[in-house]
Amino acid sequence: MTAPALTLASASGAKSSNLAFALGSLPAARRRDAMVFYAFCREIDDIADEPGRTPEEKHRLLAAWKDGLRGNQPIPDELQDIIARHHLDRELLVQIVEGVEMDVTPGDFATFTDLRTYCWHVASAVGLVSIRLFGCSDPKSARYAEDLGYALQITNIIRDVGEDAALGRIYLPIEDTERFGVDRDALRRGVATGRFRDLLAFEAARAREFYAGARQSLTSQDAKALVPAETMRAIYSRLLDRMESDGFRVLETRYRLSKLEKLAILLTKRIGSLW
């Protein structure tokens, strides 16, 4: 089975996303290359999320992608091109696909260590590829990418906990829901039990530790190259603050920043990188 077709049009949905704002600071050539990579990420995400496919079909398609990334069958020319020009680690791309595979037949994470492994595959590994595309050269930026990946993914998990639970996916570790007395079956029905808000505040504190770790790993050498990542850090940090100040009403509220807020963040980061 060959990997499904991937084109730049696959990334068109990112135009109104946080990602689109973040990539706005990149030179045109680097932005195009980044969009090819994110089109790949979206393509494999869509495979896992497609309701019309069986789990077996999804696993076959994702296996085909892994096979192609390892050089055993053709992959789209655009993706092959950026792998060659930016010397991307093919096995790192495979790790991203393996993270998506975890969502095909989702199981509960027993511990935070288990959740962290998942976050590394679906977010930190994406960040490690991204810093190559952004043009980073300082080795410390790898730690930045990993920590930011953890922070962004935990923030997403908090924001989307209700939507994910309705689909049968609860990313919050069992050890944490038990600690705070949150019933997982009730959560799947959209019902908060126990100390639900305290649980989310606990996870938010973890995210903030990773945001702080990323910030500490930011060097002057890569400050300009990492403006897109810093924009994402600022957007999601503010989103986390907003959820917390509103009492984490994530089961009834979809939290987001306005375009004006995101644009202001981007401009602030671009100007800040010049000094």
N, C-alpha and C positions, 0 to 999 in steps of 0.2 A: 504493500500500500504506500503510495507516495504522500508526502506532506501536502496539506491543502495550500492553495495559492495564497500568496501574501502580496499585497500591493500597498502603495502609499495611501490609497483611498481608505484602507482599513483603519488608519489613524485619524480620519476626519472628525470622528466624534469627540476628539480631544480639544476641539477648537473652543469649547465653552467651559472646559474643565480647569481645575487648579493647575494642571500640568501645562496647559497652553500659556497661561500667564507666566509660569516659571521659565519656560523655554524662550520666552520673548527676548531675553537678554543675550541669547547666543548669536554668534555670527551665522549668516544664512546657511553656509555649508554644514556647520556643526549642528544647527537646528534640524536640517533635513536628515542628517545621519541619525540624530537622536529620535526623530519621528519614525524612521524605519525600525529602529529597535523597539520603540514603544508599540508600533503596529504589530510586531512579532508578539510582544507581551499580551496585547489585546486579543490577538488571534487565538493564542492558547487559552487565555481566560474564557473566551467565548465558547471554546470547545467544552470546557468543564461546566459552563453555565447553561448550555443549550438543552432546553427541556425536551426536545424532540428526539434526542439520542439516548440510547441505553448506556449504562455505565461501561459495558463491554466495548461498545463502539467508541466511546470517549477514550478509553484506555488504548485502544488500537490506534486512534489518530494521534494521541500524544506520544505513543511509542514510535510512530512513524517520524514525528518531529525529532525525537531523541536520536533515532537512527540516522536521519539526515544531518543533524548537527555533528554527529561523530564521523561524517564523511562516507556513510554507506549508501546514500542515495541523494539525489539532487535536492537542494533547498532553493528558495527564491533568489534570483540574482541580486536584488537589492540588499538582502541580508548577507549573502555571501560576500558582497562587495565591502560592506562595513566591517565584517569580520577580518577580511584580509588587510584593509587599509589601516585599521586601528589595532590590529594584532589582538583581537578579543580572544579570551579563553573560551574555547568551545565547551569545555566541561562545565564552566560556570553557567553557560546558557542551558546546558542539560539540567543543571541543578534547579534552575528556575522552572523548567518543565516539570521536574519531579515535585516541586512545591505545589504546582497546579494539580498534579495527580492526587494530592492529598485531599483536594476539594471534590473530587469525583465521587468518592464514597467516604464522606466525612465521618470521622469518629471523634469522640470527645478526648480532649487533652487532659491527662491525669494531673500533670504538674506544670508549673510555669516553665520548667526546663523543656518540656515537650512543646509547649506553645512557642518558646523562643526558637526552637529548631525550625518549626513551620515558618515563623517570621523571617528567619534567615533566608530560607529558600525563596519566599515570595516577595521579599522587600529588600533585605540587605544585599542579596546577590544582584538584584536589579540595580542597586546603588553602586556596587562595585563595577558593573559594566558601564554605568552612566558616567562615572568619573573618568574613564578612559575616553569616552566620546566627548566629554566636556573639555578635555585637554589638560587634566591635572598631572602634575609631575612630582609632587611631594609624597613620599611613602606614607606620611601621617594621614593623608586623605582617605586611605583605605579604612582606617578606624572611624573616621568621620562618616563614611558611607554606611558602614555596618551599624553604628549607633543610630544614625538618622533613620535607617530602614526599620529598626526595631521600634523607634518612637512613632514613626508615621503609621506603621501597621497596628500598633496598640491603640493609637488614636482612632483609626478606622474601625477597629473592633468595638470600641466603646460607642462610637457614633451609630454604628450599624447593628448593634446587638439585637434590637427588636426584629429588624428585617431578616437578619441571618437566622435567628431562632425560628422564625416562621417557616423558613426553608429547611429546618432540621439541622442547622449548623450553629452550635454554641462553642465559640472559641475560648470563652473564659474557662480557665482550668478548674477541674473538679475540686481540687484542694482549696481553691479560693471560694467557690460557691458554697462549699460545705462550711468553710470558716465563717462566712457571713450569713449562713442560714437561708440561702437562696435556692428555691426549688426549681430544678432545671426543666421538669415537665411543665410546670406552670409558666415558666419563661417562654417555652415554645408556644404557649397559648397567648402570649402577650401580657402576662400577669406578673407583676413584680411582687416578690415575697421577701421576708426576712429583711436584712439590712442592705437592700439592693443599692441604694445610693452610696452607702459606705463602701460597698464592693467596687463600684465604679470609681470612687475617689481613690481607692487603693491602687487600682490599675492605672489611673491617671498619674499618680505619684511615680509609678514605674516609668511611664512614658516620659515624664519630665526629667528623670534621671538620665535617660538616653538622650533627650534633647540637649541637656547640659553637657553630656559626654561628647556629643558631636561638636558643640560649640567650642569646647576646649581643644578639640583636634583640628580646628580650622587654622590654617597658617596663612601668613601674608603672601607666601609664594603662590598659593592656589586660590586666594580670596576672589579674584576676578572670575576664574573658571567656575567657581562654585556658587556664583550668584543664583543660578537656577535652583540649586539645592537649598541655599539659604532662604530663597523665596518660599519654597515648600515648607521649610522649617518654621518660618514666621507665620505662614498661613495656618498650618496645622496646630502650632502652639496657641495661636489666638483662638482657633476653633475649640481647642481643649479648654481654654480659660472660659469661653462662652458657655460651654456645656456645664462646667462646674458651677459657675455663677448662677446658672439657671436651675441648679439642683438636679442635673443629669436626667432631664425629662425625655430621655431618648426613646422611650416606647411610644410617645405621642408627638414628638417634635423632630423634624428633620433639620439639623443645624447646618448652616452654611454661611459663608461670608459673601457680601455683595461684590459685584465687579469693581466698584469704586474702591472698596477696602483692599481688594487684592491688587489693583493697579497701584495704589499708594504704597503697598508693601514692596512691590517690584521696583518702583522708582527709588524708594529708600535704599534698597539693597544695591541697586545699580550705582547710585551716587556714593554710597558708603564704600564700595569696592574701589573707588578712584582715589581714596585717601590712604 
